[in-house]
């Protein structure tokens, strides 16, 4: 008899024509002590599946059996950790964990309960913060409290619903190590819902794909026969790990292709160029682009420094950042949180003042923001009451005032079609998914025909699989335009896929360039080609080693 079993589980929301079929005929058996990872797309029903196992919602068909008995509601033998922390903000770390312990073990003495709470707070490394409230904690520390609270209930099954997806890469890797160490010590049955293939490979015994909805169901499963403990640096050189990682990634990419469908063919792009905003109207020549003055130093950072005033005195965030970028080059800027990546991008965008040194774009000093620089942020900042078309039109109308109305409309439709939104031009931004909103942001940036494209973790808020899709979209559109680009990221694979050079930044404060890596891989690139290229893991090793070294420095400094 399976320790935990799902038999023909289906779940719908709504009724009549508005009914959404989320899960369909889900069947799963899990042994006691097993660590299972379920990977899938956002919106595919992963949270619904976890909530059904937890007893928080009831299936419309089928049943969930735990130790042979039907699950009819929530119980402390199934501990849940969600993506958001759900801590009570007025209670300390100690009190948030104690609340659960007092509820589950009311017959224990005060001393027993107190010792039990302290044990799990110590287990997640928060002994120094027992009297702090959630507002005084970082995101990673809050999630540690949530894990401690779930474990302190002494559940037989631990359900983890993307518990680390909102965290920066360094904090995420540390918590992955802690989760594996706790699992090794306690051997609890664990179900982890994640969109990160590497996270699943590091932690799980078995990885199961949840196929895209509607009517999502479990797809292919993969056995992870890698020795434990799994070191993220060591497995990168393991042939079995590489093979399994490629198999899982390629399977998920095939599901992604089924979900995305065929993009509508874009109409022809008019041969008009944007106005040059800094040249007087009488001198504007809108019919032909101006050649770059120095292609080797199209973008030049010279000893760029940024200092912020603080109550404790001036804080130098970026210290003498120096870099030359060729026209048409794609640069990835990578480093841990707080290393000044976004500050560098904000300065070249003209959104943040430079404290020292200078930045030039096509031989002109950057002193303010302008349409010659297209910016895509982590959140796309669309106007929710406008349609996808109207959000892109706002910028197009500004930089192509000399073009006809039909030409401007063709530009908008061309780029929205290029990013796979040709069928939703008239949908309001408020009706779009996060991935679709970010596609609009990309279309808007490219439609301005900027001299420099600036991407600040543009896919950071998206699930890994949607991120893969949009990376491919970005590469496809970039290939046509060959626009000079800088992309801030914390994702090693994204940095390698996109870049001609990866610029690695040291930890802040006083962050500067630590190393620059040339990516000598043929273009056009796809993720599938990347996984198969013999140099890919060499580049990945170099980046991981640099980030690991910076991570150790941060730990010692803390």
N, C-alpha and C positions, 0 to 999 in steps of 0.2 A: 504493500500500500504506500502510495506517495505521501510525503509529508505535507505538501501543498499541491492542490490540483484544481485546474479550471476545466470545466466541461461545457463546450458549446456556448461560451459566454457571448452574449450580444447586448448592445446598449444603444438606444436611440434617445434623442432629445427633441422636444417639440411634438406637434401632432399635425395630421392632415398633410397639406402641401408644404407646410413649413417643417415637417419632420426631417431631422438630420440623422442618418444612420452612421454612428461613430465606430462601434466595434461589431464584428460579425463572426460568429462561430470561432471564438478563440479557445484553443485547447492547449494546455500546458501542464506538465508534471515536474515538480521540483523535489529533490531529495533533501533530507535533513543535513544541514551544514554546508550546502552548496551555495556558491556565489554566482548568481546569474545576472547578466547584463542584457537589457532590452534596448536596442537602438532604433531610432526612427526619426521621421521628419516632425517639425512643429505642426500641430494640428492633426496629427495622425491618431490621436487617442491615447497617448502614453499616460497622461495624468488620469484619464478616465479609467484606464486599466489598473493603475496603482490604487486609486480610490475605491475601486470595486473589490480588490484583494483586501484592502484595509477595512472593508465593510462600511465605508462612508457613503457609498451609493449602492443601490441594488440593481443587478442586471435585469433586463427585460426578458431574457431567455437564458437558459443554462444555469449553472451553479458554480460556486467556489467552495471547495472542501478543504478544511484545515484539520489535519490529523483525523481524517475520515468524517468530520462533522461539518454540516453546512454553515457557512459564514452568513450571519443574519444582521450583523451590526459591528461597530468598532469595539475593540477590546485591547487591553494592555499587552496581550501576547503578540500583537502586531504593532511595532513601533514605526512611526512614519516621520521622515524628514523631507519637507518640501523645499522648493527653490527659494521661496521667501521664508524668513526666519520665524515669524509669528511669535515673537517674544513680547511679554508685557513690559512696556517701556518704563513704567514706574517702579519695577522690581529690579533688584540686583541680579547678577549672574547666579549667586547662591539661591536666591528666592525663586527665580524662574525654574531652576532644576528641582528645588524642594517642593514646588507646587505639584509637580507630577508625582514625585515620590510619596508625598503625604496622601495623595489620592489613591495610589495603587497599593500602598502598604500601611493602611491606617492602624493596624494592630501592632506595628513595631513600636518600640520605645523611641523617645525623642533622640536618645543617643545613637540608636541604630540608624535611624533615618538620616541624622546629621552626618554620620560616618559614611553612609552610602552615597549621599550627595557629594561629599568631598572626594570620594574615590573616583567618581566619574568626571568631576571637574578637573582633577589631577590628570586623569587619563587623556583628556583632550588639551592639556597644557595651559589651563587657565587659572591655576592656583593664585597667581599674582593679581588676578582681576576679579576675585570673588565678590568684592563690594562695589564693583562698577555697574552702572546701568547701561542698557543697550546703546543709548545715544553716545556713550563714551567709548564704544568699541568699534573696531574696524569691521568691514563686511565679513572677513574671514573669521574673526573672533565671534561674531554673532552666530555664524553657522556652526562653529565649534560648540556653542551653548546649545543649539538645537540638537546636535548629535549627542552631546552629553545627556540632555533631557530624555531623548529617545532610548538611549542605552540604559539609563538609570531605572527605567520602568521594567528592566530585565525581560525584554520581549523574546519570544522564540523565533520571530521573523523580523528582520529589519528592512523596511521599505524606504528606498532612497529615490526621490523623484527629482532628478537633475539638481542635486543639492549644491553643486559647485559651479554651475554654469554662469552665475552672475559675478564670479570672482575673477581677479586678475590671474594671469598665468602662473606666477610664482606662488601665490597663496593657494591656488588650485592644486599645484603639484605637491605642496606640503600636506594639504588635507587628504589628497589621494594616498600618500604614504601613511598617514595616521589611520585612515580607514582600513587599509590593508593590515597594518600592525594590530589594530583592535580585532579584526576578523581572525587573524592568525591566533591571537590569545584566547578568544572566546568561542570561535567556531560557530557563530550564529548563522542561521540561514539568511542570506541577503539577496534581495532583488534590487538592482540598480537600474533606473531608467536614465539614459544618457543619450546625447547626440554626438558624443566624442568617441570615435573609434579607438584612439590611443588610450583614453581613460578605461574603456571596456577591456582592452587587451592587457593593461597593467593589473586590473583587479579581478577579472572574472574567470570562472571555470568554463563557462559556456556563454556564448553571445548569440542572441536571437534577434532577427530583424522584425520590426513591426511594419508591415507594408502600408503604403499611403492610403488614407481614407478618400472618399467615404467608404464605409463598410471595411474598415481596416481589420486585418487579421495577421496572425503570426506567419512569417515566411521562413526562409532558410535559417538553420542554426549552425553554429561553428563551435567545435570543441577547442578550447585553449589549453594545449598541452605544453605550456612553458613552465620551467621550474620556478619555484618561489623561494625567497622574495624576488620580485621583478624590478630590476633597476632600469630606469628609463634610458640611461646612457648605454648600459650593457646590452639591452635587448635590441638596440639599434643596429648592432653588429651580428645579431643572431639570424641566420638564414631562415629558420622556421618562422620566426617572428615576421620577417619581411614578407615571406610567402603568404602567411595568413593575413597580414595587414592588407596586402594587395588584393587577395580574394574577397575580403569583406568590403573594402572600398569599392572595388569594381562591381560587386553585387548591389551595393547601395546606389552607385551611380546609375546602374541599369534601372533601378526603381525610380530614381530621380527623373530619368528620361521618360519613363511611362507617365509620371505625374505631370511633367511640364508640357507634354504634347509638342506639336510643331508650331513654332513661332510664325506669325503672319509675315508675309514678304513685305518689306518696307518699300515705299514709293521712292522715286529718284530724288537725290539730294540736290537742291538748287546750287548753282555755282556762284554763291555770294559769300563775301567774307564780312566779319563784323567791323564796325567803325573803330578807329583808333581814338580812344577817349581823350588822350592827352594832347592831340594835335588840333589846332583851331579848325572850325568848320570849313572855312574856305579852302583849306589845304588838304582836306580828307580825300583819299583816293580809295573808294570802296570796291573797286573792280579787281584789284590784284593785291595779294599779300606782300608785305615788305620782307625782304630777306633778312635773316638774322645777322647781326653785326659780328658776332663771334660765336660760332657753333660750339667750340670747345668750352667756352665759359658763358653758355646761354643763361644759366643761373649761377651766381657767385655769392657764396657766404664768406665774408672776410672777418675773422676774429669776432664772430657774433656772440654777444654776451647779453644775458637778461638777468637783472637784479630786481627783486621785489622788496619793498619795505615791509618789515614785520615789527611787532612790539619788542622783539629781542634784538632788533637791528637789521641791516640789509641782508637779504638771503640771495646768494648767487645760484640761480637754478641751472642756467646754461653758461658754460665758461669757455669762451674763445672757440666756438664752433666754426670750422673752416672746411669748405667743400666747394668744388667746381662740378657743375653738371652739364653734360653735352646736350645739345638740342635733340629732342626725340628720345632721350634716355629715360628709363624707368628705374627709379630709386626706391628701395624699401628701407624704412627707418625702423629699427627694432631695438628693444630694451625693456627692462622691467618698469612697472608703474613708478612714476615719480622721477624718471630719468630725463625729463624735459623734451620728449619726442613731440608732444602736442604743442609745446611752447615754441619749438622751432618752426613747426608748420604754421602756427598762428602768426608768427613774426613775418614769414615770407608771404602770407596772405594779406598782410597789412592790417591785421586785426589787433595786434599787440605791438606796442612800441619797442624798438630795439634800444637797449641800454648802452651798448658799446659795439663798435665795429659797424658793418654795413652789409646790405643785401642788394644785389642788382639783378634785374630780369631783362634780358636782351639789351644790356648796356645802359639801362635806366635804373636809378636807385628806387627801391621800394620804400615809399613813405606813407602810403595809405592803401585801403582796399580798392579793388577795381575789377571790372568784368574780364580783364585779360588773365585773371586767375579764377578758375572754377574750383569751388570747394565742396566736398561731400563729407559731412560729419557722420558720427556714429548714429545720431538721430537725424533723419533727413529734413526736419523743420519745414514740413509742407503746411500750406494753409488749408485746414480741414474742410472748409466750406466750398473750396474750389475743386474742380475735377482734375484728373491727371493732366489732361490737355492744358487747362488754364494755369496750373502750377508751372508748367514748362514755358508757356507763352509769356509769363511775366518777364522772364529774363530775355527771351528771344525778341520781344518787342522793343526792349531797351537797346540791345546791341545791333539789331538789324533795322533801324528806322528807315533806311534807304531802300529796303527790299519791299516788294509788293506784298499785299495781304496774303495772296496765294502762296508766294514763296515762303513767307514766315510760317504759314500753316503746314507746308510740306516739310520744313525743317523740324517742326514739333512732331509731326506724325512719323517722320523717318526715325528719329531717335527713340521715340516710345515703342515703335515696332522693333527696333534693334534690340531693346532690352526685354522683349517679349510681352509688351503691354498693348499691342495693336488692337486687341479686342476689348480693352477696358478704358478707352480714351475718355469716355464721358462719365466714368465712375468718380464720385467724390473721394478725396483722400481719406476721409473718415471711414470709408467702406472698404479700404484696402488692407491687406495683411501687412505685417512689418516688412516682409520680404518684398512685396509689391511696392510699398512706399519707398524702400531704398532703391528699387529700380527706377522710380520716378526721379529720385535725387540724382542718380547716375545720368539719366537722359537729360535732365536739366543742365547738369554741368557740361556734358559733351556738346549740347546744343548751342552753347555760348561760343564754341570754337575757341577755347582759351589758349593762351600761349603756354600756360602752366596749369596742370591738373593736380589738385591737392586733396588727398584722401586721408581722413583722420579716423582710423579704425572703422571703415565704412560698413563692415559686416560684423562688427563686434557684438551687436545685440541680437544677432540671428543665430538659429541653430546651425550646427556644423554642416548639415546637408544642404540647407538653403544657401549657406555661405559658399559651398562648392559650386553650386549653380551660378551664383552671381559673379564669382571669380572667373568662370568661363565666359559669362556675358561681358565682363569688363575687358578680358583679353581680346574677345572678338571685336568689340567696338574700338578698343585702343589700336588694334592692328590696322584698321582702316585709317585712323587719324594720325597715328604716330606722334601724339602730343607728348611733350615732356611731362613727366609725372613724378610725384613724391607720395608714397603711401606709408603712413604710420601704422604699424601692426605689432601685436605680440605673438602672432601665430607663425611659427617657424616654416611650416609648409606653404603658407600664403606668401611669405617673404620670398621664398625660393621660386615659386611658381611665377610671380609677377615680375621680378626684378632683373635688370641687367647688372646692378650692383646692390649688395645689402650693406647698409651702414649700421654698425652696431654701436650703441651708446652705453657708456659707463653709467653706474648708479649716480643719482643726484644726492645732495646738492653738488654744485660744481661739475655737472655732467658735461662730457665732451665725447668726441668720437674715439672709441676704443679700438675698432678694427673695421676694415672695409674688405668685403669679399666679392670678387668678380664671379658672376654666374654665367658660365660658358655652356649654356644649353641652347639647342636650336629653337627658333620660333617658326611658326606659331606653336604655343605650348598648350597642352591639356593635362589635367590631373592624371589621366591614364598613362600618357607618355612619360610624365614625371616619375611615376612609380616604377616604370620599366627601365628608366635610364640608369646606366651603371654609375654615373657621378652623383646621382641624387642623394644617396645616403652619406656620401663623403661630405657634401655641403651641409646636410642635416646634422652630421656629427660635429662639424666645426661650429655651427650656430648653437647647438645644444651645449657644447662644452663652454662656450663663452657665457651663455646665460646661466649655466650651472655655477660657474666661477663667480659671476656677479651676485647670484643668489646666496652663495656662502658668505660673501662679503657683507651682504645686507643682514644676514642672520647674526654674524659676529658683531656688527655695529649695533644691532638692536639689543 
